[in-house]
Amino acid sequence: MTDRVRLVGEYFHPWPNSAGFYLARERGWYAEVGIELELVTFDAWVGDGLEYLNSGRADFGVFPSNRLLQRRELGQQLVGVAAVNQRGLETVLTVAGSGIERLADLSGRRLGLNPTPRGRAIVRELVARDGGDPDRVQLVDLGSRELTAAEIANGVVDATFGSYWAWDNLREDYPSHQLRAWEVDRHLGVGYHSYLLGTREDVLADNPELVRRFVEATARGYEAAAADPSVIPDLYERITPYFSRRLLARSGELISSTWLHEGRWGTLRTELIEPYSAWLADHQVIGDPEIWRAAIRPAVPVG
């Protein structure tokens, strides 16, 4: 008997962070454990991957860890079962000549971002920790749009928050040596799992064996892709043929460095989850710093 499983990804289109799923499917590792996997992207009109899970439109989803905690506080029975990334991915990005040489220099400048409570809190913390005045940062609402470096250079804003060092910042619209980027988790004072793999409580309760098989096959995919990221451009030629091989290759090299902890994929680490949950509570992004204890149900041991 084959279990049909639907997984909704974390973004508007696939990118190399999802390589483990695609590779495991291509090499037949899901089929070996009796799973037929359908990989889909979300329709923003419906909602993100967590909304797909909550409404029963998907069996598994990939989503930011902070959004899981926020939804869990709303009473939604959603759980994280494995970590996709072992660190954060966001940057503050600007270009040479902007006059921004350090995070404190964002004071008095226009910063484009999606101004969620978490985004605003991170920006304030980054600027304050570097000695700047967070009240003087001029926030420009970009919604879900990610500006290119060329748009920053053309004066749309002075800098942006939220682009990924392993994806957006690699786009070939601007000379890389002219970019100025700060990796957020290196400056924030707290680390975090950028993305988690998760499901619903009822899926976990009704079919724990399916969850285990799915996570184990997925781990094979991610560990194989991490061992040889050169497979990623070929893998994605059928998935996202509109991206250059150069971009896919470089992104694969970088993002694969975030997948494993002590050689294993999926490990949910208390030393990342607990302090990040406390940080989110301290900055009024969530109310209960202990909510992670209900939201995290590892299918592999917690580190």
SVG drawing of the C-alpha trace seen along z (x, -y; Angstrom):
<svg xmlns="http://www.w3.org/2000/svg" viewBox="-9 -61 43 63">
<polyline fill="none" stroke="black" stroke-width="0.4" points="0.0,0.0 1.3,-3.5 0.6,-6.6 0.0,-9.7 1.5,-12.7 1.3,-16.4 4.1,-18.7 3.7,-22.5 7.0,-24.5 8.1,-27.6 8.2,-30.1 6.4,-31.3 8.6,-29.0 11.0,-26.2 14.6,-27.1 17.7,-25.0 16.6,-24.9 14.1,-22.3 16.6,-20.1 16.4,-17.2 12.8,-16.6 13.3,-16.6 16.4,-14.5 14.8,-11.9 11.8,-11.7 14.0,-11.5 16.1,-8.7 13.1,-6.7 13.7,-6.9 10.1,-7.9 8.9,-5.1 11.1,-2.6 9.1,-3.4 5.7,-3.4 5.2,-7.1 4.1,-8.9 5.1,-12.6 3.5,-15.6 5.5,-18.8 3.5,-22.0 4.0,-25.8 1.4,-27.8 -1.2,-30.2 -0.8,-33.4 -4.5,-34.0 -5.1,-30.9 -2.2,-31.5 1.3,-30.1 2.3,-26.6 1.0,-26.7 -2.4,-27.7 -2.4,-24.8 -1.7,-22.5 -4.2,-24.1 -7.0,-23.8 -6.1,-20.3 -4.9,-21.1 -1.5,-19.5 0.0,-16.7 3.4,-18.3 4.8,-21.8 8.0,-23.9 7.7,-27.1 9.6,-29.6 9.9,-28.5 8.6,-31.8 5.3,-31.5 4.8,-28.0 5.0,-29.4 2.6,-32.2 0.0,-29.9 0.4,-27.5 -0.5,-30.3 -3.7,-30.8 -4.7,-27.2 -3.8,-25.7 -2.7,-22.1 0.5,-22.4 3.9,-20.8 7.4,-20.9 8.9,-17.5 12.4,-18.3 14.7,-21.2 15.4,-22.1 18.0,-24.7 20.4,-24.9 20.8,-28.7 19.0,-31.8 19.1,-33.0 18.2,-36.7 20.4,-39.6 20.4,-43.4 21.5,-44.3 22.8,-47.5 25.3,-48.5 28.6,-50.3 28.1,-54.0 25.0,-54.0 26.8,-55.5 25.8,-52.5 29.0,-50.8 27.6,-49.3 24.2,-48.5 24.1,-51.6 24.2,-53.6 20.6,-52.5 19.6,-55.3 18.0,-58.1 17.9,-55.9 15.1,-54.2 15.0,-50.4 12.7,-48.3 11.1,-45.2 7.9,-43.3 7.1,-45.1 5.9,-42.1 6.2,-42.3 9.2,-40.0 10.8,-42.0 10.5,-45.3 11.8,-43.8 14.9,-42.3 15.7,-45.6 15.4,-47.5 17.7,-45.0 20.3,-45.0 20.6,-48.8 20.5,-49.2 23.2,-46.5 25.5,-48.3 25.0,-51.7 22.5,-53.3 19.1,-54.8 16.3,-52.4 13.7,-55.1 15.3,-56.9 15.2,-54.1 12.6,-54.9 10.7,-51.7 9.4,-51.2 6.7,-48.6 7.6,-46.3 5.1,-43.6 6.3,-40.2 8.5,-41.8 12.2,-41.4 14.1,-44.3 17.1,-43.6 20.5,-45.2 20.0,-47.2 16.8,-48.7 18.6,-49.7 21.3,-51.3 18.6,-53.2 17.4,-54.8 14.1,-52.9 15.4,-52.4 18.8,-52.7 18.8,-49.1 16.6,-46.1 16.0,-43.5 15.0,-39.9 16.9,-38.9 18.7,-35.5 22.5,-35.3 22.1,-31.9 19.5,-33.1 18.3,-36.6 21.8,-38.2 23.2,-35.9 20.9,-37.2 23.0,-38.4 21.6,-41.9 24.4,-43.7 28.2,-43.1 28.7,-41.0 31.8,-43.0 29.5,-46.0 27.1,-44.4 27.2,-45.1 25.4,-42.4 25.1,-41.6 23.9,-38.0 21.2,-38.6 21.8,-35.7 25.5,-36.6 24.6,-40.0 21.3,-39.4 22.7,-37.7 20.4,-34.7 20.4,-31.8 17.4,-30.0 16.2,-27.3 15.2,-29.3 12.8,-26.7 11.2,-23.6 9.3,-20.7 6.0,-20.1 2.6,-18.6 -0.7,-18.6 -1.3,-16.9 -3.9,-14.6 -1.5,-13.3 1.2,-12.6 -1.4,-10.9 -3.1,-8.8 -0.1,-7.8 3.2,-8.2 4.8,-5.6 4.1,-7.6 5.7,-10.7 8.8,-8.6 9.1,-7.1 8.7,-10.5 11.3,-12.2 13.8,-9.4 13.5,-9.4 13.8,-13.2 16.9,-13.0 18.5,-10.7 17.7,-13.3 19.2,-16.2 22.3,-14.3 23.0,-13.2 22.6,-16.8 24.8,-18.1 27.5,-15.6 27.4,-16.5 25.7,-19.9 26.8,-19.7 23.7,-17.6 21.4,-20.6 21.6,-22.5 20.6,-19.3 17.9,-18.6 16.4,-22.0 16.5,-22.3 13.1,-20.5 11.8,-22.3 12.8,-26.0 14.2,-26.2 14.0,-30.0 16.9,-30.3 20.5,-30.1 22.7,-27.1 25.2,-29.4 22.7,-30.8 21.4,-27.3 24.9,-26.0 26.1,-28.8 22.9,-28.8 23.2,-25.0 26.8,-25.3 25.8,-27.9 22.5,-26.6 23.7,-23.0 26.0,-24.3 22.9,-24.9 21.2,-21.5 23.2,-19.2 24.1,-19.2 26.9,-16.7 26.4,-15.1 22.6,-14.6 19.7,-16.3 16.6,-17.2 17.9,-17.7 15.8,-20.1 18.2,-21.7 17.0,-23.0 19.9,-25.4 18.5,-27.2 14.7,-26.8 14.5,-27.8 16.5,-31.0 14.8,-32.1 11.4,-31.5 12.4,-33.6 13.7,-36.3 10.4,-36.4 8.5,-36.7 10.7,-39.4 10.0,-41.4 6.2,-40.8 6.2,-38.7 4.7,-35.8 3.2,-35.8 4.4,-32.5 8.1,-31.8 7.4,-28.1 5.0,-27.6 7.7,-25.8 7.4,-22.8 4.0,-22.0 4.9,-23.0 8.0,-20.9 7.6,-17.1 10.9,-15.8 10.8,-12.8 14.6,-12.6 16.1,-13.2 16.3,-16.8 20.0,-17.9"/>
</svg>
